[in-house]
Amino acid sequence: MPDLWGDGGSGAGFDGARLWISGYANDVPCYIPSRRILAEGGYEAEQSLWYYDRPARLSGEVEDLIHRAVTNRLPAVFRLDVKRAE
């Protein structure tokens, strides 16, 4: 998800100097397109999900759901300190 580093959006970004996010680790339920990709449509938003036995596109809320789940599970020490980042 493009917003995880705090470069816009919710402002609840994570400190990229302290946190490494690995995609497709341990299990790959499907490709998860960002809100931008879902809005653009095309292969990544539509057809790529067929290969993961997902017959329909994901909701536009999927990016927010993932961001909220990651934020809720990580200690606050991994959140971006805006004052320190400046």
C-alpha positions as CSV (number, residue, x, y, z in Angstrom):
1,M,0.0,0.0,0.0
2,P,1.5,3.3,-1.0
3,D,0.4,5.3,2.1
4,L,2.1,3.1,4.8
5,W,5.1,5.4,5.0
6,G,3.1,8.5,5.8
7,D,3.6,10.2,2.5
8,G,0.0,11.4,2.4
9,G,-3.5,10.5,3.3
10,S,-4.4,9.6,6.9
11,G,-1.2,10.9,8.5
12,A,-0.8,7.6,10.5
13,G,2.3,6.6,8.6
14,F,5.1,4.4,9.7
15,D,8.7,5.1,10.2
16,G,10.4,3.7,7.1
17,A,13.8,3.8,8.7
18,R,12.6,1.4,11.4
19,L,10.1,-0.8,9.7
20,W,10.4,-3.1,6.7
21,I,7.1,-4.3,5.1
22,S,7.4,-7.5,3.0
23,G,4.7,-8.3,0.6
24,Y,3.7,-11.8,-0.3
25,A,5.3,-13.3,2.8
26,N,4.4,-16.7,4.2
27,D,1.2,-17.0,2.2
28,V,-0.2,-15.3,-0.9
29,P,-4.0,-15.1,-0.7
30,C,-4.1,-12.8,-3.7
31,Y,-2.6,-9.6,-5.2
32,I,-4.0,-6.7,-3.3
33,P,-4.3,-3.6,-5.5
34,S,-4.2,-0.1,-4.1
35,R,-7.1,2.3,-4.2
36,R,-5.5,4.0,-7.2
37,I,-5.1,0.7,-9.1
38,L,-8.7,-0.3,-8.4
39,A,-9.9,3.1,-9.7
40,E,-7.8,2.7,-12.9
41,G,-9.2,-0.8,-13.5
42,G,-7.4,-3.2,-15.9
43,Y,-5.6,-6.5,-15.3
44,E,-4.3,-5.9,-11.8
45,A,-7.7,-4.7,-10.5
46,E,-9.8,-7.3,-12.3
47,Q,-8.3,-10.3,-14.0
48,S,-5.3,-11.0,-11.8
49,L,-7.7,-12.1,-9.0
50,W,-9.0,-15.0,-11.1
51,Y,-5.7,-16.9,-10.6
52,Y,-6.2,-16.7,-6.8
53,D,-9.8,-18.1,-7.0
54,R,-11.2,-14.7,-6.3
55,P,-14.0,-14.3,-8.8
56,A,-14.7,-10.6,-8.1
57,R,-12.7,-7.4,-7.7
58,L,-11.8,-6.3,-4.1
59,S,-13.6,-3.4,-2.5
60,G,-12.2,0.1,-2.7
61,E,-11.9,0.0,1.1
62,V,-9.3,-2.8,1.1
63,E,-6.4,-0.3,1.4
64,D,-8.0,1.3,4.5
65,L,-8.7,-2.0,6.0
66,I,-5.1,-3.2,5.7
67,H,-3.7,0.1,6.9
68,R,-6.0,0.1,10.0
69,A,-5.1,-3.6,10.7
70,V,-1.4,-2.9,10.5
71,T,-1.6,0.2,12.6
72,N,-3.6,-1.6,15.3
73,R,-1.1,-4.5,15.5
74,L,2.2,-2.6,15.5
75,P,3.6,-0.9,18.6
76,A,3.4,2.9,18.5
77,V,7.2,3.1,18.4
78,F,7.1,2.2,14.7
79,R,4.8,5.1,13.8
80,L,6.3,8.1,12.0
81,D,7.4,10.9,14.3
82,V,6.6,13.9,12.1
83,K,8.7,16.2,14.3
84,R,11.7,13.9,14.1
85,A,11.3,13.4,10.3
86,E,11.5,17.1,9.6
